[in-house]
Amino acid sequence: MRDRGGDQLADAVGSVLATVLADPTTMGLPSVVSTEAVAVTAFDAADTRTVRELTDALVEQLKSAGWAVDDRRRNDAEPSLYAAKPDVGGGAFGVQATAISFNGLVDRR
């Protein structure tokens, strides 16, 4: 069971994913490690964009939603992005064709 901070981070991630993918199926994965750990995966089997196009859309949406994004690895064979939203949390986004995943931690400052 997540705490309020975990719910806030999961909601923030889910909002971004719902904007990037047209009709996503989203799954929050509970952590056995900590209530502050958040994992979310979303996929849309009908999405036909390439990994690069999907990654570009994710970066654009994260930035427009107020996330700070480190996208230096966006052109790797298996792209990953690191992003944080002040007072909410941050973590890593992984992108594959039709799917985006997130693993991160709540900001407890």
Backbone as JSON Lines, residues from 0, in Angstrom:
{"i":0,"aa":"M","n":[0.84,-1.18,0.0],"ca":[0.0,0.0,0.0],"c":[0.88,1.24,0.0]}
{"i":1,"aa":"R","n":[0.58,2.17,-0.91],"ca":[1.36,3.39,-1.0],"c":[0.84,4.43,-0.03]}
{"i":2,"aa":"D","n":[1.72,5.35,0.34],"ca":[1.28,6.47,1.15],"c":[0.83,7.59,0.22]}
{"i":3,"aa":"R","n":[0.41,8.7,0.8],"ca":[-0.09,9.81,0.0],"c":[0.93,10.34,-0.99]}
{"i":4,"aa":"G","n":[2.19,10.42,-0.58],"ca":[3.24,10.87,-1.48],"c":[3.41,9.94,-2.67]}
{"i":5,"aa":"G","n":[3.32,8.65,-2.4],"ca":[3.4,7.67,-3.48],"c":[2.24,7.79,-4.45]}
{"i":6,"aa":"D","n":[1.06,8.03,-3.89],"ca":[-0.12,8.22,-4.74],"c":[0.04,9.48,-5.6]}
{"i":7,"aa":"Q","n":[0.58,10.54,-5.0],"ca":[0.78,11.79,-5.74],"c":[1.77,11.58,-6.89]}
{"i":8,"aa":"L","n":[2.86,10.88,-6.64],"ca":[3.84,10.61,-7.69],"c":[3.23,9.71,-8.77]}
{"i":9,"aa":"A","n":[2.54,8.66,-8.37],"ca":[1.9,7.77,-9.34],"c":[0.89,8.52,-10.2]}
{"i":10,"aa":"D","n":[0.13,9.43,-9.58],"ca":[-0.84,10.23,-10.34],"c":[-0.15,11.16,-11.32]}
{"i":11,"aa":"A","n":[0.96,11.79,-10.89],"ca":[1.71,12.69,-11.78],"c":[2.27,11.94,-12.97]}
{"i":12,"aa":"V","n":[2.83,10.76,-12.73],"ca":[3.36,9.93,-13.81],"c":[2.22,9.47,-14.72]}
{"i":13,"aa":"G","n":[1.14,9.01,-14.12],"ca":[-0.01,8.53,-14.89],"c":[-0.59,9.6,-15.79]}
{"i":14,"aa":"S","n":[-0.63,10.84,-15.31],"ca":[-1.14,11.95,-16.13],"c":[-0.29,12.16,-17.37]}
{"i":15,"aa":"V","n":[1.03,12.1,-17.19],"ca":[1.93,12.25,-18.34],"c":[1.73,11.1,-19.32]}
{"i":16,"aa":"L","n":[1.69,9.88,-18.81],"ca":[1.55,8.72,-19.69],"c":[0.23,8.74,-20.44]}
{"i":17,"aa":"A","n":[-0.83,9.21,-19.78],"ca":[-2.14,9.28,-20.43],"c":[-2.17,10.33,-21.53]}
{"i":18,"aa":"T","n":[-1.28,11.3,-21.46],"ca":[-1.19,12.31,-22.51],"c":[-0.33,11.83,-23.67]}
{"i":19,"aa":"V","n":[0.7,11.06,-23.37],"ca":[1.6,10.56,-24.42],"c":[0.97,9.43,-25.22]}
{"i":20,"aa":"L","n":[0.32,8.5,-24.54],"ca":[-0.32,7.36,-25.19],"c":[-1.81,7.63,-25.33]}
{"i":21,"aa":"A","n":[-2.37,7.38,-26.51],"ca":[-3.76,7.72,-26.79],"c":[-4.76,6.93,-25.94]}
{"i":22,"aa":"D","n":[-4.55,5.65,-25.78],"ca":[-5.49,4.8,-25.05],"c":[-4.72,3.8,-24.2]}
{"i":23,"aa":"P","n":[-4.02,4.3,-23.17],"ca":[-3.13,3.41,-22.43],"c":[-3.84,2.5,-21.44]}
{"i":24,"aa":"T","n":[-3.28,1.33,-21.28],"ca":[-3.6,0.47,-20.16],"c":[-2.48,0.72,-19.16]}
{"i":25,"aa":"T","n":[-2.82,1.2,-17.97],"ca":[-1.81,1.59,-16.99],"c":[-1.89,0.68,-15.78]}
{"i":26,"aa":"M","n":[-0.72,0.26,-15.32],"ca":[-0.64,-0.61,-14.15],"c":[0.33,-0.02,-13.14]}
{"i":27,"aa":"G","n":[-0.14,0.18,-11.93],"ca":[0.73,0.54,-10.84],"c":[1.2,-0.74,-10.17]}
{"i":28,"aa":"L","n":[2.48,-0.86,-9.98],"ca":[3.02,-2.08,-9.39],"c":[3.46,-1.81,-7.96]}
{"i":29,"aa":"P","n":[2.85,-2.46,-6.98],"ca":[3.19,-2.2,-5.59],"c":[4.62,-2.63,-5.27]}
{"i":30,"aa":"S","n":[5.24,-1.88,-4.39],"ca":[6.61,-2.19,-3.97],"c":[6.6,-2.93,-2.65]}
{"i":31,"aa":"V","n":[7.39,-3.97,-2.58],"ca":[7.56,-4.68,-1.31],"c":[8.68,-4.06,-0.5]}
{"i":32,"aa":"V","n":[9.39,-3.11,-1.11],"ca":[10.54,-2.48,-0.46],"c":[10.11,-1.31,0.42]}
{"i":33,"aa":"S","n":[9.27,-0.43,-0.13],"ca":[8.93,0.79,0.59],"c":[7.68,1.42,0.01]}
{"i":34,"aa":"T","n":[6.92,2.11,0.85],"ca":[5.75,2.84,0.36],"c":[6.17,4.06,-0.45]}
{"i":35,"aa":"E","n":[7.44,4.44,-0.36],"ca":[7.94,5.59,-1.11],"c":[8.4,5.22,-2.51]}
{"i":36,"aa":"A","n":[8.45,3.94,-2.82],"ca":[8.85,3.48,-4.15],"c":[7.61,3.36,-5.03]}
{"i":37,"aa":"V","n":[7.72,3.87,-6.25],"ca":[6.59,3.88,-7.18],"c":[7.02,3.25,-8.5]}
{"i":38,"aa":"A","n":[6.21,2.36,-9.02],"ca":[6.46,1.76,-10.33],"c":[5.16,1.78,-11.12]}
{"i":39,"aa":"V","n":[5.23,2.3,-12.33],"ca":[4.05,2.4,-13.19],"c":[4.46,1.98,-14.6]}
{"i":40,"aa":"T","n":[3.64,1.18,-15.23],"ca":[3.86,0.8,-16.63],"c":[2.57,1.07,-17.39]}
{"i":41,"aa":"A","n":[2.71,1.65,-18.58],"ca":[1.56,1.89,-19.44],"c":[1.88,1.4,-20.84]}
{"i":42,"aa":"F","n":[0.88,0.82,-21.48],"ca":[1.09,0.4,-22.86],"c":[-0.17,0.64,-23.68]}
{"i":43,"aa":"D","n":[0.03,0.81,-24.96],"ca":[-1.06,1.02,-25.91],"c":[-0.71,0.22,-27.16]}
{"i":44,"aa":"A","n":[-1.3,-0.95,-27.29],"ca":[-0.97,-1.86,-28.4],"c":[-1.26,-1.24,-29.76]}
{"i":45,"aa":"A","n":[-2.13,-0.25,-29.81],"ca":[-2.48,0.38,-31.09],"c":[-1.5,1.49,-31.48]}
{"i":46,"aa":"D","n":[-0.6,1.88,-30.59],"ca":[0.35,2.95,-30.89],"c":[1.38,2.46,-31.9]}
{"i":47,"aa":"T","n":[1.52,3.17,-33.0],"ca":[2.42,2.74,-34.07],"c":[3.7,3.56,-34.16]}
{"i":48,"aa":"R","n":[3.94,4.44,-33.2],"ca":[5.15,5.26,-33.25],"c":[6.4,4.44,-32.97]}
{"i":49,"aa":"T","n":[7.5,4.91,-33.52],"ca":[8.79,4.28,-33.24],"c":[9.2,4.61,-31.81]}
{"i":50,"aa":"V","n":[10.2,3.91,-31.31],"ca":[10.71,4.19,-29.96],"c":[11.18,5.64,-29.89]}
{"i":51,"aa":"R","n":[11.86,6.1,-30.91],"ca":[12.35,7.49,-30.92],"c":[11.19,8.49,-30.87]}
{"i":52,"aa":"E","n":[10.16,8.27,-31.67],"ca":[9.0,9.17,-31.67],"c":[8.3,9.15,-30.31]}
{"i":53,"aa":"L","n":[8.17,8.0,-29.73],"ca":[7.52,7.87,-28.42],"c":[8.36,8.55,-27.34]}
{"i":54,"aa":"T","n":[9.67,8.38,-27.42],"ca":[10.58,9.03,-26.47],"c":[10.5,10.54,-26.59]}
{"i":55,"aa":"D","n":[10.51,11.05,-27.82],"ca":[10.4,12.49,-28.04],"c":[9.1,13.04,-27.47]}
{"i":56,"aa":"A","n":[8.0,12.32,-27.67],"ca":[6.71,12.75,-27.14],"c":[6.72,12.75,-25.62]}
{"i":57,"aa":"L","n":[7.35,11.76,-25.02],"ca":[7.45,11.68,-23.56],"c":[8.26,12.84,-23.0]}
{"i":58,"aa":"V","n":[9.41,13.12,-23.6],"ca":[10.24,14.24,-23.13],"c":[9.47,15.55,-23.22]}
{"i":59,"aa":"E","n":[8.82,15.78,-24.33],"ca":[8.05,17.01,-24.52],"c":[6.96,17.15,-23.46]}
{"i":60,"aa":"Q","n":[6.23,16.07,-23.22],"ca":[5.14,16.12,-22.25],"c":[5.65,16.28,-20.82]}
{"i":61,"aa":"L","n":[6.72,15.6,-20.47],"ca":[7.3,15.76,-19.13],"c":[7.69,17.22,-18.89]}
{"i":62,"aa":"K","n":[8.38,17.8,-19.85],"ca":[8.82,19.2,-19.7],"c":[7.64,20.14,-19.59]}
{"i":63,"aa":"S","n":[6.6,19.92,-20.39],"ca":[5.44,20.81,-20.33],"c":[4.64,20.63,-19.04]}
{"i":64,"aa":"A","n":[4.82,19.49,-18.37],"ca":[4.13,19.24,-17.1],"c":[4.97,19.65,-15.89]}
{"i":65,"aa":"G","n":[6.11,20.3,-16.13],"ca":[6.92,20.83,-15.03],"c":[7.98,19.9,-14.49]}
{"i":66,"aa":"W","n":[8.31,18.84,-15.22],"ca":[9.35,17.92,-14.8],"c":[10.7,18.41,-15.31]}
{"i":67,"aa":"A","n":[11.74,18.24,-14.52],"ca":[13.12,18.45,-14.99],"c":[13.56,17.12,-15.59]}
{"i":68,"aa":"V","n":[14.09,17.16,-16.82],"ca":[14.38,15.93,-17.56],"c":[15.85,15.84,-17.93]}
{"i":69,"aa":"D","n":[16.46,14.71,-17.62],"ca":[17.81,14.39,-18.09],"c":[17.62,13.33,-19.17]}
{"i":70,"aa":"D","n":[17.77,13.75,-20.41],"ca":[17.51,12.84,-21.53],"c":[18.77,12.5,-22.32]}
{"i":71,"aa":"R","n":[19.91,12.52,-21.66],"ca":[21.17,12.23,-22.35],"c":[21.21,10.82,-22.94]}
{"i":72,"aa":"R","n":[20.41,9.9,-22.42],"ca":[20.43,8.52,-22.92],"c":[19.23,8.23,-23.82]}
{"i":73,"aa":"R","n":[18.59,9.26,-24.32],"ca":[17.39,9.06,-25.13],"c":[17.67,8.42,-26.48]}
{"i":74,"aa":"N","n":[18.9,8.47,-26.97],"ca":[19.23,7.88,-28.27],"c":[19.93,6.53,-28.15]}
{"i":75,"aa":"D","n":[20.01,5.99,-26.95],"ca":[20.6,4.67,-26.77],"c":[19.69,3.59,-27.4]}
{"i":76,"aa":"A","n":[20.25,2.41,-27.58],"ca":[19.46,1.31,-28.14],"c":[18.2,1.04,-27.31]}
{"i":77,"aa":"E","n":[18.33,1.14,-25.99],"ca":[17.18,1.05,-25.09],"c":[17.11,2.36,-24.32]}
{"i":78,"aa":"P","n":[16.39,3.35,-24.86],"ca":[16.38,4.69,-24.28],"c":[15.87,4.71,-22.84]}
{"i":79,"aa":"S","n":[16.46,5.58,-22.05],"ca":[15.96,5.83,-20.7],"c":[16.08,7.32,-20.43]}
{"i":80,"aa":"L","n":[15.21,7.79,-19.6],"ca":[15.17,9.19,-19.22],"c":[15.11,9.25,-17.7]}
{"i":81,"aa":"Y","n":[15.7,10.26,-17.16],"ca":[15.59,10.5,-15.73],"c":[14.87,11.82,-15.57]}
{"i":82,"aa":"A","n":[13.87,11.84,-14.71],"ca":[13.07,13.05,-14.56],"c":[12.64,13.2,-13.11]}
{"i":83,"aa":"A","n":[12.49,14.45,-12.7],"ca":[12.02,14.75,-11.34],"c":[11.07,15.92,-11.38]}
{"i":84,"aa":"K","n":[10.08,15.87,-10.51],"ca":[9.14,16.97,-10.36],"c":[9.26,17.46,-8.92]}
{"i":85,"aa":"P","n":[9.61,18.73,-8.74],"ca":[9.82,19.25,-7.39],"c":[8.64,18.96,-6.45]}
{"i":86,"aa":"D","n":[8.97,18.55,-5.24],"ca":[8.01,18.26,-4.18],"c":[7.09,17.07,-4.48]}
{"i":87,"aa":"V","n":[7.37,16.34,-5.56],"ca":[6.58,15.16,-5.9],"c":[7.47,13.92,-5.88]}
{"i":88,"aa":"G","n":[8.53,13.93,-6.69],"ca":[9.45,12.8,-6.75],"c":[10.08,12.67,-8.11]}
{"i":89,"aa":"G","n":[10.79,11.6,-8.31],"ca":[11.45,11.41,-9.6],"c":[11.93,9.99,-9.76]}
{"i":90,"aa":"G","n":[12.46,9.72,-10.95],"ca":[12.96,8.39,-11.23],"c":[13.29,8.22,-12.68]}
{"i":91,"aa":"A","n":[13.29,6.98,-13.13],"ca":[13.69,6.63,-14.5],"c":[12.48,6.18,-15.31]}
{"i":92,"aa":"F","n":[12.44,6.67,-16.54],"ca":[11.44,6.24,-17.51],"c":[12.13,5.38,-18.54]}
{"i":93,"aa":"G","n":[11.57,4.25,-18.87],"ca":[12.07,3.39,-19.93],"c":[11.04,3.35,-21.05]}
{"i":94,"aa":"V","n":[11.51,3.38,-22.29],"ca":[10.6,3.42,-23.44],"c":[10.89,2.25,-24.37]}
{"i":95,"aa":"Q","n":[9.85,1.56,-24.76],"ca":[9.91,0.54,-25.81],"c":[8.68,0.76,-26.68]}
{"i":96,"aa":"A","n":[8.7,0.21,-27.88],"ca":[7.55,0.38,-28.76],"c":[6.27,-0.04,-28.03]}
{"i":97,"aa":"T","n":[5.31,0.8,-28.04],"ca":[3.97,0.67,-27.44],"c":[3.93,0.76,-25.92]}
{"i":98,"aa":"A","n":[5.07,0.95,-25.24],"ca":[5.05,0.94,-23.77],"c":[6.05,1.92,-23.16]}
{"i":99,"aa":"I","n":[5.66,2.44,-22.0],"ca":[6.53,3.31,-21.2],"c":[6.45,2.83,-19.76]}
{"i":100,"aa":"S","n":[7.59,2.73,-19.1],"ca":[7.6,2.33,-17.69],"c":[8.32,3.39,-16.86]}
{"i":101,"aa":"F","n":[7.99,3.43,-15.59],"ca":[8.58,4.38,-14.65],"c":[8.88,3.66,-13.35]}
{"i":102,"aa":"N","n":[10.04,3.95,-12.78],"ca":[10.41,3.48,-11.44],"c":[11.03,4.65,-10.71]}
{"i":103,"aa":"G","n":[10.51,4.98,-9.55],"ca":[11.07,6.13,-8.85],"c":[10.71,6.19,-7.39]}
{"i":104,"aa":"L","n":[11.09,7.3,-6.79],"ca":[10.89,7.52,-5.36],"c":[10.21,8.86,-5.11]}
{"i":105,"aa":"V","n":[9.46,8.91,-4.04],"ca":[8.78,10.12,-3.6],"c":[9.81,11.13,-3.08]}
{"i":106,"aa":"D","n":[9.56,12.41,-3.33],"ca":[10.4,13.49,-2.81],"c":[9.96,13.78,-1.37]}
{"i":107,"aa":"R","n":[10.83,13.55,-0.42],"ca":[10.5,13.74,1.0],"c":[11.17,14.96,1.61]}
{"i":108,"aa":"R","n":[11.58,15.9,0.82],"ca":[12.22,17.1,1.37],"c":[11.27,17.9,2.19]}
